[in-house]
Amino acid sequence: MTVEAVTASGTVRGAWEDGLAVFRGIPFARSPVGALRFAAPEPPERWEGIRPATAFGPPPPQSSALAPGMPRTTGDDWLTCNIWTPDPGTGGLPVMVWFYGGAYIIGHSSDPGYDGAVLSREGGVVVVTFNYRVAMEGFGQIEGAPANRGLLDQVAALTWVRDNIAAFGGDPGNVTVFGESAGAGSIAALLAMPRASGLFHRAIAQSVPGTFFSAALADDISAAICAEAGVRPVRQELSAVTPDRLMKAVDAVAATMVRHSRWGPVAHTPTPFSPVVDGDVLPQTPWEALADGSARGIPLITGHNRDEYRLFIAMDGLLGQVTDDHAAAALRVFAPDPPAYRDSFPGASAETLYELVHSDWLFRMPTLHLAEAQAAAGGRVHLYELAWSTPALGACHALDVPLVWGNLVGGIADLLIGDRAAAEELSEKIRPAWTGFATSGDPGWPAYEPSRRITHVFDTTCAITPYPEEMSRALWADHTFAALSLLS
């Protein structure tokens, strides 16, 4: 059975699926191709009649090297959104808008792991997912083009939600953004962006990455990618390069990052993209902005997984293979004080030290410091750690995603989750915390305070305790997550 809703651009027709009205592939901005390629997003064009909204829009151009099997772009309508709603009438339901992760180089809203049926049906919320530009299309620094186009796409999606979600039963005055990894980094950026002010009212940031680029670093990385593509990083020249050809250049540079020592720690990561602190779209890093009170009025949940980097060790084929030389190099590049790391974890193996310093630099400490910045400015923040372990990879990066969505079969869930019964039991605790926060602002545990550092630890047996990673917290206490610089 079909269902219709009237948006500012025209009428869309979705379908009823197991008691939910579901709409897919609704454009929230014009196709960013042709004259609009590398431009800021523009509002969608109006259409006559009824537009079918039962199929996902095509994903934005993205790397196939970082994650083989990613879908190819098959059309121009990259900027579309999808909606699950239990009541497409005038219910004024809470709205949850998802920001996918993927290292700012991959990601798409048609991933089956982001199916909103479970959250929408159980939580009584309207769930929205959407595409935003990634890689060079969304985050490359280009002369003649605005910086952070991926972030601007996100602002455009939230603007569309504000203007249209009431037609799908949502309350535009009660919008919660939630996202993981690069999606959480994007949300952290939006908390610092004046252009996003008023577009959302609560935020959930899962595993916030600490990588934000200075303009000089982003310029140099883009120059290397464009040299690989045979053009200058100028919009007019790049517009003549097809997305496929440009992505091949991105993948070539991403595969040789370690050769670019002037990029500093970024050269030791798998992605040449992150939000750019350009002074316009993104005036400050999130940690600076939140400490200054930019998000004081937005309640926040943020947290990380205990063993974040173990997933990447496995992807690199290094599980059980990390040497003392690997550990020493990682400490030298990432640790605020390498000898102190060894002293603080005296019995740690080379692999444990390697994992710890990567996890702390990339996800754990940026997340903790974001919570501390919010609390220091008088804002409300609830901190969590996921400690529930999979057999091979522990509480690794991305394990939280299927637990939050309740989609425990297929995709990354098949890779990470062994005991589905135990996973479902934990997911049944996490899901209502997230939807409850979206509904009332209360996730079910106390707010974080620097003096007590109360943290909800999600595990087989959950607990509310002081922050559990005290050694790492102390090591990084004086560190500042500034925009990463280009080294001379």
For each residue, the residues with C-beta under 8 A, 3 or more apart:
1: 15 16
2: 13 14 15 16
3: 13 14 15 16 21 23 88
4: 11 12 13 14 50
5: 11 12 14 21 23 88 167 168
6: 10 11 167
7: 10 11 12 26 164 167
8: 163 164
9: 27 43 44 45 46 47
10: 6 7 46 47 48 49 50 51
11: 4 5 6 7 49 50 51
12: 4 5 7 23 26 50 51 52 53
13: 2 3 4 50 51 52 53 54
14: 2 3 4 5 21 22 23 24 53 54 83
15: 1 2 3 21 22 54
16: 1 2 3 19 20 21 22
17: 20 22 117
18: 117 121
19: 16 86 121
20: 16 17 84 85 86 117 120 121
21: 3 5 14 15 16 83 84 85 86 87 88 168 169
22: 14 15 16 17 54 82 83 84 85 117
23: 3 5 12 14 26 53 54 82 83 168
24: 14 53 54 55 56 57 80 82 83
25: 53 54 55 56 57 77 80 82
26: 7 12 23 51 53 80 81 82 83
27: 9 30 31 44 57 77 79 80
28: 44 79 80 81 130 156 157 159 160 161
29: 32 41 42 43 44 79 153 156 157 160
30: 27 36 41 42 43 44 45 79
31: 27 34 36 76 77 78 79
32: 29 36 37 38 39 41 78 79 133 137 149 153
33: 36 37 76
34: 31 37
35: 39
36: 30 31 32 33 39 42
37: 32 33 34 137 239
38: 32 137 142 144 145 149 235 238 239
39: 32 35 36 42 145 146 149
40: 146 149 152
41: 29 30 32 79 149 152 153 156
42: 29 30 36 39
43: 9 29 30 156
44: 9 27 28 29 30 160
45: 9 30
46: 9 10
47: 9 10 51
48: 10
49: 10 11
50: 4 10 11 12 13
51: 10 11 12 13 26 47
52: 12 13 55
53: 12 13 14 23 24 25 26
54: 13 14 15 22 23 24 25
55: 24 25 52
56: 24 25 80 82 109 110
57: 24 25 27 75 77 78 79 80 110 131
58: 71 73 74 75 76 77 78
59: 62 70 71 72 73 78 107 108 109 110 131
60: 73 78 79 108 131 132 133 134 135 137 138
61: 73 78 134 135 137 243 244 246 247
62: 59 70 73 102 105 106 107 108 134 135 247
63: 66 67 70 105 106 135 247 250 251 254
64: 67 68 69 70 72 247 251
65: 68 251 254 255
66: 63 103 105 106 251 254 270 271
67: 63 64 70 102 106
68: 64 65
69: 64
70: 59 62 63 64 67 106 108
71: 58 59 74 108 110
72: 59 64
73: 58 59 60 61 62 78 243
74: 58 71
75: 57 58 78
76: 31 33 58
77: 25 27 31 57 58 80
78: 31 32 57 58 59 60 61 73 75 131 133
79: 27 28 29 30 31 32 41 57 60 130 131 132 133 153 156 157
80: 24 25 26 27 28 56 57 77 109 130 131
81: 26 28 109 128 129 130 131 157 160 161
82: 22 23 24 25 26 56 109 110 116 128 129 130
83: 14 21 22 23 24 26 116 126 127 128 165 168
84: 20 21 22 115 116 117 119 120 126 127
85: 20 21 22 88 93 120 126 127 168 169 170
86: 19 20 21 91 93 120 121 124 126 169
87: 21 91 93 169
88: 3 5 21 85 167 168 169
89: 169
90: 166 169
91: 86 87 169
92: 166 169 170 171 174
93: 85 86 87 124 125 126 169 170 171
94: 123 124 125 126 170 171 174 176 435 438 439
95: 125 126 128 161 165 170 171 172 174 175 176 438
96: 119 123 125 126 127 128 175 176 177 178 434 435 438
97: 128 129 130 157 158 161 175 176 177 178 200
98: 109 114 116 127 128 129 130 178 179 183
99: 132 154 177 178 179 180 182 183 184 186 187
100: 107 108 109 111 114 129 179 180 182 183
101: 107 179 180 181 182 183 184 207 398 401
102: 62 67 105 106 107 134 181 182 183
103: 66 106 181 182 270 271 273
104: 134 135 138 139 150 182 185 271 273 274 275
105: 62 63 66 102 134 135 250 254 271 272 273
106: 62 63 66 67 70 102 103 134 135
107: 59 62 100 101 102 111 134 182 183
108: 59 60 62 70 71 100 111 131
109: 56 59 80 81 82 98 100 114 129 130 131
110: 56 57 59 71 82 114
111: 100 107 108 114 411
112: 115 407 410 411
113: 401 402 405 407 410 411 412 413
114: 98 100 109 110 111 129 405 407
115: 84 112 118 405 407
116: 82 83 84 98 119 120 127 128 129 405
117: 17 18 20 22 84 120 121
118: 115 121 122 405 406 407 431
119: 84 96 116 122 123 125 127 404 405 406 431 434 435
120: 20 84 85 86 116 117 123 124 125 126 127
121: 18 19 20 86 117 118
122: 118 119 406 431 432 435
123: 94 96 119 120 431 432 434 435 436 438 439
124: 86 93 94 120 435 439
125: 93 94 95 96 119 120 435 438 439
126: 83 84 85 86 93 94 95 96 120 165 168 169 170
127: 83 84 85 96 98 116 119 120
128: 81 82 83 95 96 97 98 116 157 161 165 170
129: 81 82 97 98 100 109 114 116
130: 28 79 80 81 82 97 98 109 154 157
131: 57 59 60 78 79 80 81 108 109 153
132: 60 79 99 138 150 151 153 154 157 186
133: 32 60 78 79 137 138 139 149 150 153
134: 60 61 62 102 104 105 106 107 137 138 139 150 182 273
135: 60 61 62 63 104 105 106 138 139 140 247 250 273
136: 139 140 222 225 238 246 247 249 250 273
137: 32 37 38 60 61 133 134 140 149 150 243 246
138: 60 104 132 133 134 135 149 150 153 273
139: 104 133 134 135 136 148 149 150 218 273 274 275 276
140: 135 136 137 218 221 222 225 233 273
141: 147 215 218 219 221 222 233 276
142: 38 145 222 233 234 235 238
143: 232 233 234 235
144: 38 234 235 236
145: 38 39 142 149 235
146: 39 40 149 152 280 281
147: 141 215 218 276 278 280 281 282
148: 139 151 152 189 275 276 278 281 282
149: 32 38 39 40 41 133 137 138 139 145 146 152 153
150: 104 132 133 134 137 138 139 153 154 186 275
151: 132 148 154 155 186 189 190 193 275 281 282
152: 40 41 146 148 149 155 156 195 281
153: 29 32 41 79 131 132 133 138 149 150 156 157
154: 99 130 132 150 151 157 158 186 190 196
155: 151 152 158 159 190 193 195 196 199
156: 28 29 41 43 79 152 153 159 160
157: 28 29 79 81 97 128 130 132 153 154 160 161
158: 97 154 155 161 162 175 177 190 196 199 200
159: 28 155 156 162 163 199
160: 28 29 44 81 156 157 163 164
161: 28 81 95 97 128 157 158 164 165 170 172 175 199
162: 158 159 165 172 175 199
163: 8 159 160 172
164: 7 8 160 161 167 168
165: 83 95 126 128 161 162 168 170 171 172 175
166: 90 92 169 170 171 172
167: 5 6 7 88 164
168: 5 21 23 83 85 88 126 164 165
169: 21 85 86 87 88 89 90 91 92 93 126 166
170: 85 92 93 94 95 126 128 161 165 166 175
171: 92 93 94 95 165 166 174 175
172: 95 161 162 163 165 166 175
173: 201
174: 92 94 95 171 201 438 439
175: 95 96 97 158 161 162 165 170 171 172 199 200 201 202
176: 94 95 96 97 200 201 202 203 204 437 438
177: 96 97 99 158 187 190 200 202 203 204
178: 96 97 98 99 183 187 203 204 205 206 404 434 438
179: 98 99 100 101 182 183 184 186 187 204 205 206
180: 99 100 101 183 184 206 207 398 400 401 404
181: 101 102 103 184 185 206 207 209 363 397 398
182: 99 100 101 102 103 104 107 134 179 185 186 209
183: 98 99 100 101 102 107 178 179 180 186 187 206
184: 99 101 179 180 181 187 188 205 206 207 208 209 302 367
185: 104 181 182 188 189 205 208 209 211 212 274 275
186: 99 132 150 151 154 179 182 183 189 190 275
187: 99 177 178 179 183 184 190 191 203 204 205
188: 184 185 191 192 205 208 286 370
189: 148 151 185 186 192 193 212 275 282 286
190: 151 154 155 158 177 186 187 193 196 199 200 203
191: 187 188 196 203 286 289 290 294 295 298 300
192: 188 189 282 283 284 285 286 288 289 290 294 295
193: 151 155 189 190 196 197 281 282 283
194: 197 283
195: 152 155 281
196: 154 155 158 190 191 193 199 200
197: 193 194
198:
199: 155 158 159 161 162 175 190 196
200: 97 158 175 176 177 190 196 203 298
201: 173 174 175 176 298
202: 175 176 177 298 299 300 437 438 441
203: 176 177 178 187 190 191 200 295 298 299 300 301
204: 176 177 178 179 187 300 301 302 434 437
205: 178 179 184 185 187 188 208 300 301 302 367 370
206: 178 179 180 181 183 184 302 303 304 400 401 404
207: 101 180 181 184 303 304 305 308 363 367 397 398 400
208: 184 185 188 205 286 302 304 363 366 367 370
209: 181 182 184 185 274 362 363 366
210: 361 362 363 365 366 481
211: 185 266 269 274 362 484
212: 185 189 274 275 276 277 282 285 286 481 483 484
213: 217 218 221 266 274 275 276 277 483 484
214: 217 218 276 277 483 484 485 486
215: 141 147 218 219 276 277 278 279
216: 219 220 485 486
217: 213 214 220 221 263 264 266 483 484 485 486
218: 139 140 141 147 213 214 215 221 222 276 278
219: 141 215 216 222 223 233 486
220: 216 217 223 224 262 263 486
221: 140 141 213 217 218 224 225 253 260 263 266 272 273
222: 136 140 141 142 218 219 225 226 233
223: 219 220 226 227 232 233
224: 220 221 227 228 253 260 272
225: 136 140 221 222 228 229 233 246 249 250 253 272
226: 222 223 229 231 232 233 237 238 249
227: 223 224 230
228: 224 225 249 252 253
229: 225 226 238 241 245 246 248 249
230: 227
231: 226 234 237 238 240 241
232: 143 223 226 237
233: 140 141 142 143 219 222 223 225 226 238
234: 142 143 144 231 237 238
235: 38 142 143 144 145 238 239
236: 144 239 240
237: 226 231 232 234 240 241
238: 38 136 142 226 229 231 233 234 235 241 246
239: 37 38 235 236
240: 231 236 237
241: 229 231 237 238 245 246 249
242: 245 246
243: 61 73 137 246 247
244: 61 247 248
245: 229 241 242 248 249
246: 61 136 137 225 229 238 241 242 243 249 250
247: 61 62 63 64 135 136 243 244 250 251
248: 229 244 245 251 252
249: 136 225 226 228 229 241 245 246 252 253
250: 63 105 135 136 225 246 247 253 254 272
251: 63 64 65 66 247 248 254 255
252: 228 248 249 255 256
253: 221 224 225 228 249 250 256 257 272
254: 63 65 66 105 250 251 257 270 271 272
255: 65 251 252
256: 252 253 259 260
257: 253 254 260 263 266 267 268 269 270 272
258: 267 268
259: 256 267
260: 221 224 256 257 263 267
261: 264 267 487
262: 220 267 486 487 488
263: 217 220 221 257 260 266 267 486 487
264: 217 261 267 484 485 486 487
265: 268 269 333 334 361 484
266: 211 213 217 221 257 263 269 272 274 484
267: 257 258 259 260 261 262 263 264
268: 257 258 265 330 333 334
269: 211 257 265 266 362
270: 66 103 254 257 312
271: 66 103 104 105 254 274
272: 105 221 224 225 250 253 254 257 266
273: 103 104 105 134 135 136 138 139 140 221
274: 104 139 185 209 211 212 213 266 271 484
275: 104 139 148 150 151 185 186 189 212 213 282
276: 139 141 147 148 212 213 214 215 218 281 282
277: 212 213 214 215 282 283 284 285 483
278: 147 148 215 218 281 282
279: 215 282 283
280: 146 147 283
281: 146 147 148 151 152 193 195 276 278
282: 147 148 151 189 192 193 212 275 276 277 278 279
283: 192 193 194 277 279 280 289
284: 192 277 288 289 292 294
285: 192 212 277 288 289 481 482 483
286: 188 189 191 192 208 212 289 290 370 373
287: 290 291 366 369 370 373 480 481
288: 192 284 285 291 292 373
289: 191 192 283 284 285 286 292 294 295
290: 191 192 286 287 293 294 295 370 373 374 377 379
291: 287 288 373 376 377
292: 284 288 289 377
293: 290 296 377 378 379
294: 191 192 284 289 290 377
295: 191 192 203 289 290 298 300 374 377 379
296: 293 374 377 378 379
297: 379
298: 191 200 201 202 203 295 379
299: 202 203 379 380 381 382 437 441
300: 191 202 203 204 205 295 370 371 374 379 380 381 382
301: 203 204 205 381 382 383 384 434 437 443
302: 184 204 205 206 208 367 370 371 374 381 382 383 384
303: 206 207 367 383 384 385 386 455 456
304: 206 207 208 308 359 363 364 367 368 385 386
305: 207 308 363 385 386 387 395 396 397 399 400
306: 385 386 387 394 395 468 469
307: 310 355 359 389 393 394 395 396
308: 207 304 305 311 358 359 362 363 364 396 397
309: 312 313 355 358 359 362 363 396 397
310: 307 313 314 319 355 359 393 394 396 397
311: 308 314 315 393 396 397 398 416
312: 270 309 315 316 358 397
313: 309 310 316 318 319 322 351 354 355 358
314: 310 311 317 318 319 392 393 396
315: 311 312
316: 312 313
317: 314 321
318: 313 314 321 322 326 351
319: 310 313 314 351 392
320: 351
321: 317 318
322: 313 318 326 327 349 350 351 354 355
323: 326 327 350
324: 327 328 350
325: 328 329
326: 318 322 323 329 330 350 354
327: 322 323 324 330 331 350 351 353 354
328: 324 325 331 332 338
329: 325 326 332 333
330: 268 326 327 333 334 335 353 354 357 358
331: 327 328 334 335 338 341 342 353 357
332: 328 329 335 338
333: 265 268 329 330
334: 265 268 330 331 357 358 360 361
335: 330 331 332 338 340 341 357 361 475
336: 340 475 476 478 479
337: 340 341 475
338: 328 331 332 335 341 342
339: 342 343
340: 335 336 337 343 344 475
341: 331 335 337 338 344 345 353 356 357 475
342: 331 338 339 345 346 348 353
343: 339 340 346
344: 340 341 471 474 475
345: 341 342 348 352 353 356 471
346: 342 343
347:
348: 342 345 352 353 356
349: 322 352 353
350: 322 323 324 326 327 353 354
351: 313 318 319 320 322 327 354 355
352: 345 348 349 355 356
353: 327 330 331 341 342 345 348 349 350 356 357
354: 313 322 326 327 330 350 351 357 358
355: 307 309 310 313 322 351 352 358 359
356: 341 345 348 352 353 359 360 472
357: 330 331 334 335 341 353 354 360 361
358: 308 309 312 313 330 334 354 355 361 362
359: 304 307 308 309 310 355 356 362 363 364
360: 334 356 357 363 364 365 472 475 476
361: 210 265 334 335 357 358 365
362: 209 210 211 269 308 309 358 359 366
363: 181 207 208 209 210 304 305 308 309 359 360 366 367 397
364: 304 308 359 360 367 368 469 472
365: 210 360 361 368 369 472 473 476 479 481
366: 208 209 210 287 362 363 369 370 481
367: 184 205 207 208 302 303 304 363 364 370 371
368: 304 364 365 371 372 383 467 469 473 476
369: 287 365 366 372 373 476 479 481
370: 188 205 208 286 287 290 300 302 366 367 373 374 381
371: 300 302 367 368 374 375 381 383 448
372: 368 369 375 376 448 450
373: 286 287 288 290 291 369 370 376 377
374: 290 295 296 300 302 370 371 377 379 380 381
375: 371 372 378 379 381 447 448 449 450
376: 291 372 373 450
377: 290 291 292 293 294 295 296 373 374
378: 293 296 375
379: 290 293 295 296 297 298 299 300 374 375
380: 299 300 374 441 447
381: 299 300 301 302 370 371 374 375 447 448
382: 299 300 301 302 437 443 445 446 447 448 456
383: 301 302 303 368 371 448 453 454 455 456 467
384: 301 302 303 445 455 456 457 458
385: 303 304 305 306 455 456 457 458 467 468 469
386: 303 304 305 306 395 399 400 403 458 459
387: 305 306 395 457 458 459 468
388: 395 399 403 422 423 426 458 459 460
389: 307 394 395
390: 393 394 395 396 399 416 417 418
391: 418 419
392: 314 319 418
393: 307 310 311 314 390 396 399 416
394: 306 307 310 389 390
395: 305 306 307 386 387 388 389 390 399
396: 305 307 308 309 310 311 314 390 393 399 416
397: 181 207 305 308 309 310 311 312 363
398: 101 180 181 207 311 401 412 416
399: 305 386 388 390 393 395 396 402 403 416 417
400: 180 206 207 305 386 403 404 430
401: 101 113 180 206 398 404 405 412
402: 113 399 405 406 407 408 411 412 413 416 417 423 427
403: 386 388 399 400 406 408 423 426 427 430 458
404: 119 178 180 206 400 401 427 430 431 434
405: 113 114 115 116 118 119 401 402
406: 118 119 122 402 403 424 427 431
407: 112 113 114 115 118 402 410 411 413
408: 402 403 413 417 420 423 424 427
409: 413 414 420
410: 112 113 407 413 414
411: 111 112 113 402 407 414 415
412: 113 398 401 402 415 416
413: 113 402 407 408 409 410 416 417 423
414: 409 410 411 417
415: 411 412
416: 311 390 393 396 398 399 402 412 413
417: 390 399 402 408 413 414 420 423
418: 390 391 392
419: 391 422 423
420: 408 409 417 423 424
421: 424 425
422: 388 419 425 426 460
423: 388 402 403 408 413 417 419 420 426 427
424: 406 408 420 421 427 428
425: 421 422 428 429
426: 388 403 422 423 429 430 458 459 460
427: 402 403 404 406 408 423 424 430 431
428: 424 425 431 432
429: 425 426 432 433 458 462
430: 400 403 404 426 427 433 434 458
431: 118 119 122 123 404 406 427 428 434 435
432: 122 123 428 429 435 436 444
433: 429 430 436 437 443 444 445 456
434: 96 119 123 178 204 301 404 430 431 437 438 443
435: 94 96 119 122 123 124 125 431 432 438 439
436: 123 432 433 439 440 442 443 444
437: 176 202 204 299 301 382 433 434 440 441 442 443
438: 94 95 96 123 125 174 176 178 202 434 435
439: 94 123 124 125 174 435 436
440: 436 437
441: 202 299 380 437
442: 436 437
443: 301 382 433 434 436 437 456
444: 432 433 436 456
445: 382 384 433 454 456 464
446: 382 454 464
447: 375 380 381 382 454
448: 371 372 375 381 382 383 453 454 455
449: 375 452 453 454
450: 372 375 376 453
451:
452: 449 466
453: 383 448 449 450 466 467 473
454: 383 445 446 447 448 449 464 465 466
455: 303 383 384 385 448 464 465 466 467 468
456: 303 382 383 384 385 433 443 444 445 462 463 464
457: 384 385 387 462 463 464 465 468
458: 384 385 386 387 388 403 426 429 430 462
459: 386 387 388 426 462 463
460: 388 422 426
461:
462: 429 456 457 458 459
463: 456 457 459
464: 445 446 454 455 456 457
465: 454 455 457 468
466: 452 453 454 455 470
467: 368 383 385 453 455 470 473
468: 306 385 387 455 457 465
469: 306 364 368 385 472 473
470: 466 467 473 474
471: 344 345 474 475
472: 356 360 364 365 469 475 476
473: 365 368 453 467 469 470 476 477
474: 344 470 471 477
475: 335 336 337 340 341 344 360 471 472
476: 336 360 365 368 369 472 473 479
477: 473 474
478: 336
479: 336 365 369 476
480: 287
481: 210 212 285 287 365 366 369
482: 285 485
483: 212 213 214 217 277 285
484: 211 212 213 214 217 264 265 266 274
485: 214 216 217 264 482
486: 214 216 217 219 220 262 263 264
487: 261 262 263 264
488: 262
